[in-house]
Structures are given as C-alpha cells and as structure tokens.
C-alpha cells in the first residue's frame, strides 16, 4: 500500500478539473494534508508546477507508474475542506477551471511565481562555452522569449544533446512581516554602575540604559526608537554591551491603526426589532434561510446587521459582512470596528498585498471573528459561520468580471447552506431577482419602511434640462440647483453633487467634419483630462496629447462635448469662488488612503461641496448634508442594457438618501433630459413597489431575467473574422443540445466591438430550463484551450449583469 495525493495542477494552457495522482514520498507520508500546496513535476519535460492537494488516499499501485511530489509549499493547509468543496461547485456553476477558483480564494501574494533557470548537466561541457551563447547573468532568470532566434536554436541543440537543462522554480511570494523585539537584560541595581562608566555627553546611551532598567516587558524596536528618539545604531551598541537582547518576531500589517471609539447597541424601533428577531431565531435554530431586508435609506439597516452579528458572536459563532467595493467607505469599517474592535478583519482592494495577507492570516488563525470586505471577502477562510450579510445586495460590483465569473450572493448562499446559517441581503432598492424570489417565498421579506428618526424622506425636484437650456441656463447647472447650492453656502450646510462621469469632458469633436477622436485600440472615444493635459482611454489606458487641429480635415474647430467631474469642479469654482470643493472620482482616489482622507475632510467640515461619481452615492452618512444634486440622471438610461432603468432608479434612490439623514430636512435636485421616464419619476418618491411592478412587466415582455436565465459566450481575437468564426462554430456545437424554447441572440459584435486591439463577438442564450446546456457548455470550455494557443479567447458568463 502506498499513499497517493490527488492534485489539481496549475498549468495555464492545459487546465482540467480532474486531479492528477502523485506518489507521496516516504518522508512526507502522514504529513501531507488536504488543502496544502505542493510543487509537482508535470508533462514530458517534468517541469515544476504548483498544485493543490484535494484528496489523500491509500492505493495499491506500482510505484514506477506515478511521479512523486517534489516538495511542499506550505507546512499547513492554506484552504480548509469547505473551501475545497466550494471550489469544485464554483468551477461547475461558473464554467471555469477548479485551479482558477482555488487561486481566487488566496491573497495575491500567495500566488506562486514561476521562474526558469539554465543549468549545465554534462560535466564535460564548459561554462565558458555556454557563456559564449548566453551570458552567465542570464542563466538564473532564463527568459527564452527574449532571446534571438540564433540563441534559441543553439540552446535547443544543447538541450537535445542533454548538455543543458531548464530547471523550473516555483516561488512562494508570501512573506510575513518581521520586526525586532527588545528585551532588557539589566535592572535598577546595574543602572548606576553602567551610567558611571559612560561619558557625560553620551546622552542617548544614558537615556537607553535608564529606560531598560525600568522596562520589564519586551518592547518592539520601532516603538522604542520613536519613544526615545534613538537610532538603530544606539540600540545595536546596547546589544553589543549586553544591556538588551534583540529577536525577530512576526508583526501584522494593520491597515487601520487608529483606535476606534467603542460604540454600544442602539435602541431598535418596532420594525427593526421584528427583523432582528427573525434573523436571530434563524441563527439560534441553525437554519440556512435567506432574508431580504428591504429598508428605505436611513431606516437603520446597519444597526440590524450589527446586532445580528453580536448575537452570532454571543453564540460562539463568526460572521461575514460584505459591502460593495465603491461603498466600502471608512464609515462602514469604523461602525463595525467601533462595535467589535479587534475581532474584525477587513479585506478589500484598497489594502496593500501585505496588509491583505496579514488580515487573511488573522482570519485563518481564528484571531478575527468578523470579516468585513468587498466581493472576494466571501472566500475568507473563516469557520463556524453564524450569519452572512450582504449590504446593498443589488450592487453590480458583487459580480466578478473575470474568470471565475461568480456572483458573491451565490457563493454566500452556498456557504450559508454549508454552515446552516442565515444569509441577510439588505437594500433600499433590491435587485429584481432578489425581490422576485421573496414574492415566491424563496427568500423571507423583512421591511423597514420608515427612517429611524421619524423624519420624512427628502423633497425631490426634477428639473427638465431641455427647458433650462432654452432659457439660457448653463448646460451643467440649472437655476434651481445653483440657487439651492447658494442657500447651503449661506447657512453653512453641506452639499453632495453627483456626476456619472470622470475626467474633463466625455469627448472632443470637430465642428466642421464631425470627426471624434477615438482610441486606436478600442472602439470608444477618448476622454479629455485637463489635469494631465491629455486624451485617455478608460478601457485600455491609451493616452495621447490633446489635438489642436482636426486629424481628419485639419480644421481648428475642435470643441469639447459632454462633461466630466474635473470640468464641473472648475465651473463650480467660477460660480462660487469662496466655496471649498472636494472632488471624488477614480482619478482623485488612486492613492492609498485617498478615499478615506477626502471623506474625513468633508466630515470635518473642511469643504462645503463634495463632487463625485457613483462612489459617493452609497453608504455616506453626514448630518450636515441637506442638499443632493444629480447633474445628469440620464447617463445610465442611454446604455443598450436591459438593466438600464433598474440601475438608474437604484442610483437615484441611493444618492437621494444621502440628504437630510439627521435633524435637518433634506432636498434633492435631479437634472434630466427625460423627466417623464418612469425610473426617474418613481425615484422621486422612492416608490420601489411601483417600480418593481412596472419593470417586472417590461422584463416579462422582453423575456429577460428574472423570468429567464441568460448565458453569454464571447470570443475575442486580434482578427475580427477569427472572433466571428469561433462564435458561429460554438453556436453550431450548441444547437443540437438546445430545446425549441431557448432564445438565441447572435452571433453579433459586442456593443463595444474592439477593446485593447481585440475584436469581441458574442451569443446570448435566454432559457427557462435546458437540462443538456450545462454539459454542452462545459465541453466547449474544455475544448477552448486549444483555441487559446491560436490566440482565440473564449469567455463564458452564466447570468451576466449586462450584455455590454
């Protein structure tokens, strides 16, 4: 009998969901555990690759037929049995490979880094001979694709003659942060003797001795350096003289060093208490129920979340709370940390790779019982989960754009069933899918219809910009909005203004010939950025100077069209020279901590107006904000997307909810060129019920979700005909498996047909029940790897958020 490990290997162009069998070498028998990463030889060349152990079993097998595991990458499992099971389900449900799902669950620094090294294996072959072909400096980081054809040919011959070989190295990038910890080796009695031996002017050494004589507990070196204003050199002198001992200890990188003010649970109103009781009963009885907590903006959903988490912790369980990436404001982190302190770990894209790694390890070591984070935090290695919460559950940022294309809500449901714990989906404007499920009693609906302070929702004015422009108003600001901003400035109250576009203006156009400057790599116009005096593509990052003359007809009549946050900021400053304006968009929040800094400044009244994109629409709670202005409510409505009306209604409702959240009454001004559109009219009164009924009727007529499931398959290639041909090939392969009720749209070019110099073609399948579809699409996924080598990239998205 021998011990065999089943390993899912990481081979990018030969992926499979089948595990390979490897012999566990004698020294590692009984040491290898499921969830560990290993280095294994793979393929004819036995190149070293990373793999995940998904099973360990005893077998009777001839040893010579199996390759041996080369080495361990971990001394303990990095993924538990639950996450291994989850990866298998995720691969199947998202049409992706299990290795991709396993890697998605780990912090970036734990992704293996591969390198190649050139090694002489023939003792008779001289180093200087090889150095004539390739300098020795290039042997340790061998990059064949960067060599000339002559070099490649010479090395290939030497490889065939077994004179040299390529050694594959698998490196684990994850490094724990280490600092020196100092322990005193002297006491008060020795202090006098040591001080007498030192020169009078050795001030820093004398201070160090005095401190060490009184310091009984170990102290971290950076703390000591700061406390005494001493250098590392002074401490090393102390070490050499035997006054102290230094040893390296691990220290977590803490992304939230500031002490949080501890908060206590607030008194709940009747509706909040009813909702909480339903959730806590489910936690107590270990029921995998899904609750939809629908509450108007300012109704106190967060307090219900916090008290549900507190109940789970009191039961000895843990909790996961997801918030959308753009709404992962320091305000929410502060509220959760303020209630649960050091029990909270935070995971989101704003952290450095090192900080994410340390927060992940805290969770894995059971040092954190509450995980707060964006989409990927749903994979946190937390165990014994008592409740999972998804705030703003309607947000599209919960869907992953790249493989595996999962929705955090679906993963949360899987983990909820695994741990027999409730899942709480919260929103003022639930997604149609979630609300439809509550209508069919798949989810239990909990409602919070009123604001907690009893205040009415803010008054909303809809401004018809067609009339405003005819009366000579500015294209960005209507007269009523300017008046409202001015009133807030006079009364020292604050305003939030939202624009659905970053940059200076959306595009530039020649007024003589109509030429619009487009990206050379993508089918989309370039955006003007005045801060960098350039035209930028927001898809591929292409950048070029602002043209002074038309490249097409050489006219000088180049004009800016549309508008952006940068341009609006300039116009605002012209209108209100004394106003303090903060801008918050992707460009101003690139630097680490910028998001938090801008919000802190606004919260501290260092600005009168906060101007921003969608990232300011959700989660913000400032008591002195009494005005919210939406400069262009129509942006999302213009998109060829079946969810356009839903997204517009949700965004307008959410941003309106930022006004009048405390004692002062709020006002909202919505500027639009479509004042009669039902999404805008119903957002005015935050009438979700009527919007739900109206939109469901339209979805039913158009055969869209939630009445139909959808599947999108996309092919990309540098040549348009190759992308189109692949889509027709896929369609012909699928047709025999589809019933007559399935609706197939395409193949057609995607709405933006070219991005990053690749052409995109797609087919969309709408269906209610297609039992053969899953197996057919899985087969296409497996076969797509041979196409990948020809430059054709195939992407499969089950239940896409949009067909854009």
Beta strands, then each sheet from edge to edge (+ up, - down):
strand 1: 2-9
strand 2: 20-23
strand 3: 37-42
strand 4: 47-59
strand 5: 69-72
strand 6: 113-120
strand 7: 164-171
strand 8: 178-184
strand 9: 219-220
strand 10: 244-250
strand 11: 290-295
strand 12: 318-322
strand 13: 344-347
strand 14: 370-373
strand 15: 385-391
strand 16: 422-427
strand 17: 444-448
strand 18: 459-464
strand 19: 494-498
strand 20: 507-510
strand 21: 527-529
strand 22: 534-536
strand 23: 543-545
strand 24: 558-561
strand 25: 581-584
strand 26: 609-612
strand 27: 625-630
strand 28: 667-672
strand 29: 709-717
strand 30: 743-755
strand 31: 758-767
strand 32: 793-798
sheet 1: 2+ 1- 4+ 3- 5+
sheet 2: 6+ 7-
sheet 3: 9+ 8- 10+
sheet 4: 13+ 14+ 12+ 15+ 16+ 11+ 17+
sheet 5: 18+ 28+ 27+ 19+ 26+ 25+
sheet 6: 20+ 24-
sheet 7: 21+ 22- 23+
sheet 8: 30+ 31- 29+ 32-
end
